[in-house]
Amino acid sequence: MKRAFLSVYDKTGITQFASGLIDLGFEILSTGGTQRALEQAGLKVTNVSDITGFPECLDGRVKTLHPDIHAGILAMRGNEEHMAQIQKLGVGLIDVVAVNLYPFKATIAQPNVTLEDAIENIDIGGPTMLRAAAKNWQDVASIVDPADYERVLASLKNDGLERELLFDLCVKVFEHTAAYDALIAQYLRARNGGGYPDRLTLTYEKVQDMRYGENPHQSAAFYKEPLDTKGTLAEAEQLWGKELSFNNINDTNGALDCLREFEQTAVVAVKHANPCGVGTADSLYQAYMKAYEADPVSIYGGIVAANETVDKKTAEEMAKIFLEIVIAPEFTEEALKILKTKKNLRILRLKDLTAPVKQSALDIKKPLGGLLVQQCDTALIAGELKTATKLAPTDSQLRDLLFAWKVVKHLKSNAIAVAKDGGTLGLGPGQVSRIWAAQIALQRAGEGAKGAVLASDAFFPFDDCVRLASEHGISAIIQPGGSVRDEDSIKACDELGIAMVLTNMRHFKH
């Protein structure tokens, strides 16, 4: 008689699976809650202790860790020595192992979980059983996912388990147990102070396959962290539009990163991972118009993120141009009706859109052959702003300087932002020379640069950007400082009647 061992925390479908196995002539071995559930359904079950001759002990911590169980799983049926030993020892073979694990993830997701509770919910016997069955995959079906019960039953009814199915189940087991152990390691590392360990183990869960990657010939998928993804794209609900692409996710994430900088009503437009227009105002409509008017050309085909409910008036303006994505915490019914007339627009709702980035969040970049890991850039300035020039900024200039600083932080370096009255006028991102970035931003701002402010993501190595800014009528500048030639730029500001403040914190974005 063939035998199956079933012991699952998630009991979805287990009764039907066990019943199907019994109909195929299997003896069912089980323990604890799974055994009780099967017996309550009227199914005949053999307790593992009846096989091992050893009772469960240590509050159930030891049940299956026994040679009579593991030899029955690990014995290679095609190995004559193995089979001779099995027969000599009187061990019965186990042909199917269905196990899912203690809810470690659900346990540590609880707000006040203790270390003791977390440790207690680390499964020991379950992963051991699964790994043993998966190692002997050619002879034993190892099942960690209830969705596979029907596949296994159908295969057993059709002349036995196919090699391809057995190997697929094996792969799923090792992926599952690796993710389980990685989550444990991540949690314990955080409880131990975090840091950058000698061996970094991370796990992510697939959200969806992408339409394609950065280009149509590249495949791609989107994964999320297993815990605490509040306010991230992983929690966004798509209300309208076709599937998302790799670039959609990347660009929308950039828009959200910038949007989180603002407490007041704000709109951020992004194109190719760079903000192309940002606006703040008393109403969402006004904020959107500022973002749009900052660069009506680049916003076309871009991403728009808003931190307030999109209303009818704002939706009517958005619908006048082609946008890839609009993401907001909510939409009025009228706004949705308007936006849904755009068949190629994707509409995303993210209710906790401006939730702060958690302290333990990591910024990860993947060069070939390695991994770069750093803290997320959640800071803004170091200490107090320092006025470096004889002329101090006015209150309105200071507001615009801080606004521009929040924007330039999210432009690819080298970056310059020109802004006034809570809106961007010209942005110069991603240049190999800072003066080129300034030229682009000031040219884009045009006549609007007169009386506006300018922000630079890193220090000025020369005074050329200051002098160029003066030619365009810039009234105040914000930059980190820290160059050995800071005095050149400060003296140029004093000479030209420009106020300059220092943040003592740069924001390179590569």
N, C-alpha and C positions, 0 to 999 in steps of 0.2 A: 504493500500500500504506500502510495506517495504521501508525503506530509508537508504541511504548510505551517509556518509560524507567523501569527498575526498579533501585533501589539502596537496599538496606535493611540496617540493623544487625540488627533482629529478623527473622529469616528464616521465621517461622511462616507457612505457607501460600503462600510466594512461588513455589515450584516449581509447585504446582497452578494458581496464578493465571497464571503465565507460559504454562503449557501450554494453558490455556483461551484466552488471548489469541492464541496461535499458531494454534489451531484456528479462530479467527475471522478469520485472515488478517493478524494483526499481525506486524510486525518488532519484535524485542526488542533494545533498546539497554541496555547495562549497563556496570559497572566492577567492579574488585576482587573482593572476596569473593562478592558476589552473582553476578557473572558466572561465577565458578568453581563455585558451587553449582548454577547452572542447567545449565552444561555437563556437570557430573558426572551430572546427571539425564538427560543425552542431548538437551538442548534446544539449538537453534541460537541463538546470541547474537552481536550485533555490538558490538564494543568502541567506546566513545565516541571514542577516539583515531582510529579509522578514519573517523569522521564529521568530526572537527575538523581532522585532519591534524597534531595537536599532542599530544605524549606527556604522560602524567601526570608531574608533577614535584613537587619539594619534599616528598618522602616522602608523596605522595598528597594533599597539601593543595590542589593545583590539578588538577582533572580535568574538571569540567563548566562552569567559568566561562569560557564561550566564546560568541561570537555565533551560531555555527552551532547551538548547543543552545538558547540563550535566545531567539533570534529564532524558532526553530521552535516554541517554547512560547507566546511572547507575541503572535505574529501573529494579528490578529483576522480570522477567516475571512470575515466579512461586510464588511470594509473593502477596497475595491478597491485603494487605494494600498498598503496592507500587502501584499496578495497579489501585486501587481505587483513590489514590492521583493523579496519572497521568491523569486519566480520569477527575477528578474534576478540575485540573489545566489546562486542555486542552493541555497537552504536547504530542507531537508526538514522538513515539519511533524511535531510530536510531539503526539499526541492523548491520551495517558494518562501521568501521572507518579505513580509509587508510590515514596515515600521515607519512611523513618523514621530518626531521628537518632542521632548518637553518644550513648552512655549517660552524659551529664553527671550526672544524678541519682544513678545507681548509683556513679559514680566518687567524688563528694563524700560519699556515705554511708559510704565506707570510713574506718575510724578514723584512719589515719595518712596520709591523702591529702596530697600536696604541692600547692602552688599551681601548680607547673609541670604536674603531671598533670591537674589540673582544667582548666587553660587548654587543654591539648592535646586535651581531650575536648569542647571547644566546637565544634560543627558549624557550618561556614560554607556550604559548597556545598549541603548538604541543605535548610536553610531557604530559601536563595535559589531553588532549584528549586521547592520547594513554593509559596512566595509568588508566584512568576511564574505557575505553573499556576493557582493560586487566583485571582489577579487576572484571568486570562483564562478564568474559570470557565464562561462560556457555550459555550466551544469545547474546553476541556481538562478531563479528569477528574483532580483532584488528590487523591491517596489517602495519608493518613498512618496510618490504622488498618487493620491486617490483617483486622479484622472486616468491613471493607467490600469485600473482594475479591469475595465471592460476590454482593453486591448489584450491583456493577459488571458482572460477567460476565452475570448474569441480565438486566440492562437492555440490554447490548449484543446479547444473543441475541434480545431482544424489540424489534427495530426501532430500536435506538440508545439513547443515554443521555438520560433525561428531564431537563428543566430543573430540576425540583424536586430530583432526586438530585444534579445537578451543583452546585447552590447549597448543598445540605446539606454536601457534601464540602468546598466552599470555606470554609464557616463553621468546620468542624472543623479545617481547616488553620490558619486565623488564630488560633483559640483555642489550638491546640497550640503554634504558634510563639511566641505571646504568653506562654504559661505557661513555655515553655522559656527565653525571654529573661528573664522575671521571676525565675526560679530562679537564673539566672546572676547577675543583678543583686543578688539577696538574698545569695548566697554571697560575691560580691566585696565587697559593702558590709560584711558581717561581718568579712571578712579585713582590711578597711581601718579597723576600729575601730567599726563600727556607727553608731549615732547616728540622727538624723532627717533624711533627705535632702530636698532641695527637691522632688523628684518620687519618691513612694513607690510601688514596684511590688511587689505581692504575688501569689502564686498558691496556689490550694488545689485539692484533688482531691475529687470527690464520693464520699462513703461510701454514702449512700442517700437516697432520697426519704423524707420524713416522712409519717405518716398525715395530718397537718395542722399548721398553725402554732399560735400561741398560742390561736386559736379555730378551730373547725371550718371556717369560711368562708375561712380563709387557707391557701394552699399553702405548703410549706416543704421545704427539703432540708438535709442535714448534710454539710459539707465538712471535710476534714482538711488539715493542713499536709503538704507533700510529704516531709518528712524528720523523723526523730527524734520520733516521737509516743509513745514508750515511757511507759507509766503514764497515758495519757490515754484518754478515752472512745473515741477513734478506733480504739483497739486492743481494745476490749471485745468479747467473744464472747457472743452471745445464746444461752442454752441453752434458754430456754422463753419462751412468751408471744407476744402479737401485736406488730405493728410498733410502733416507738417514735414518739412525737410530739415536736414542738418543745419542749414543756414538760418532757417526760421527760428530754431531753438537757440542757436548761438546769438543771433542778433537780438531776439526778444530778451534773452538773459542780460545782455548788455544794457538794453533799455531799462529793465527793472533795477539793475545795479545803480544806474544814475538816478532813477526816480526815487529810490530809497533815501537819497540825500535830502529830500525836501519834505517839510512838514506841512507847508501850505499847499493849496491846490496847484498841481503841476502837470505838465504834459511833456513827454520826451519822445522825439522822433529820431529813429536810428536808421542808418543805411550802411551796409557792409561793416557792421560791428562798431561803428562810430556814431555818436550823436551828431545829427545834422541840424537840429533845432530843438531848443528847450525854452519853455515858457512857464512862468508862474503868475498867478493873478487871483482876484477874488472869486472869479467864476471859471468853470472848466472851459466854457466857450472862449473866453478871453485868453486863457492859457494856451488853448489849442491854436488860436489865431496867431499868437506870438511865435509858437513853435513852427507853424506853417510859413509865416512871412519871413522867418529867419533864413529860409532857403526853400522856396517853392519848387525848385528844380530837383534837388536831391531827395526831398521827402517822397517824391513819386516812386512807387514801388517799395516803400520803406515800411518800417514798423512803428506804430504809435502806441505808447503806454501812458495811461492816465491813472491818477490816484483817487479820482472821484467818479461817481456814477455818470456814465455817458447819457446825456439827455437828447431830446429831439433836435434842438437847435445845433448842438455840436455834431451830432450824427449827420445832419444835412450837409454841413461843411465837409466832414470826412468823406462823404459819399461823392463829392465832386471830383475826386481824384482816385487813381488806382493806388490802393494800399495793400500790402501783403497780409498784415495782421493788425488788429486793434485789440489791446488787452486792457482790462479795467476790472475794478472790484465788482461792478454791477452795471447793468444797462436797463434803461426804462423800456417798457414794451414798445413804445413808439420808436425809440432809437433802434431797437433790434429789428423792427419791421423795415426801417429805412436801410440799415446796413445789410440786411439779408437780400436786398435787391442786387447787391454786388456779388455775383456768383463766384468770383475768384478770391474774395476776401475771407480770411480766417478770423473768426471772432472767439476770443478766449476770455473766460471769466476766472479771476483769481481773487477770492474774497479777502485774503490776508496779504495782499500784494505788497504792502509796505512794512511787513513784519521785519524786525531787525535781524541781521545775520547773527547766528549763534556764535559764541566765542570760540567754540571748538572747530568751527568750519575751516576746511582746508581749500586752498587754491592749488589746483594740480594741473601741470602741463606735461605733455608726454613726448619728449624727444625720442627718436629711435634708440632702442637699447637701454632705456632708463626712464626715470620718473623724477620730475621736479616738484617739490612740495613746499608750500609756504603758507603762512597765515593769510587769511583774507584781508584786504586793505579796507578796514572799517574806520580808521581814524581820519581826521580832517586837518587839524593843525596841531602843532606841539606847543602847549601852553597858551600864552596870550599873543595876539597879533602885535607885531612891533612896527611902529612907524619909523622908517629909516631916513626919511627926508625932513627938511625944514618945514615943508608944507604937509599938514595932516589932512587926511581925507575927510570930507563932510559925512554926515550921517547917511545921506542917500548914496553917496559914493561907496561908503563902507558896506552898505547892503548889497550894492551891485558887485563889489569886489568879492564878497563871500559867495554870492550867487555864481559868479564866473569861476571861482575857485572850485566849487562843487561840480561844475560842468567839466572843466579842463582835467580834473582828476580822472574822468572816464573817457578821455580821448587817447588814442594811441600816441605814444611819444615819437618824436618831439611834438609837443602840442601847445597851441596858443588859442585862447578864447577871448572874443571881444563881446561885451554885453552892456546893456543899459535898461533900466526900468524893469528888471525881472525877466528879461528875454535876451536870447543870444542874437547877435547881429552878424558875426562872422566867426567861423571855426577853422582852424588849421591843424589837422591831425596827421600823425604818422610820417613826418618828414625827417630826412637824415640830417637836416640843418635847421637850427632853431630860427634863424632869420628867414628861411623859406616858409616855415610854418607861420611866422608873423606876417609875411607878405601875403600869404593866401588868406589868412583871417581878416586882415585889414582891407585887402582888395574886395573881399566878399561883403564886408561891412559898409564900404563905400562912404557916402556922405554921413551915414549914421554913426560913424566912428567919432565924430566931433562931440566931445563931452562924455564919451563912453569910457568904460574901463577895460583893462586888458589883464588877463591871467596867463601865467606860464607855469607848466607842470614842474619844471626844474629851473635851476638858477641860470642867469645870463652870464656866459663866459666873457662877453664883451658888451660895450654900451650900444652896439648897432641896433638892437631891437628897441631900445628906449628912444633913440633918435628917429627911427622909422615911425614909432608910435606917435611921437610929437608931430611929425609931418602930417599925420592923419587926424590930429586933434584929440588924442587920448588924454584924459584928465587924471587918471590914477592907474596904478599898476600893482598887482599882487604877485609875488613869487616867493620861492622858499628861501632864497639866500644861500650862502655857503660857498660861493666862488671865491677864489683867492683875489679876484678882481671885482668883488662886490662894490668897492668904492667908486669904480669907474662908472657903473650904472647909477649909483646914488648921486654922484656929482652931476651926471648928465641930467637927472631928474630935477635936481635943485636949479641947474642952469636953465632948464626949459619950463619950469613951473609945473611939474608933475608930482603928485603925491605917490609915494611908494610904501607899501607895507610888506613885511616878511612873515612867513608862516613857520619857518624853521622845520618844515617837513615837505619833502618832495613826493610826487606821485607819478613815477614812471609807470607806464602801462605798455608792456611789450606783447 
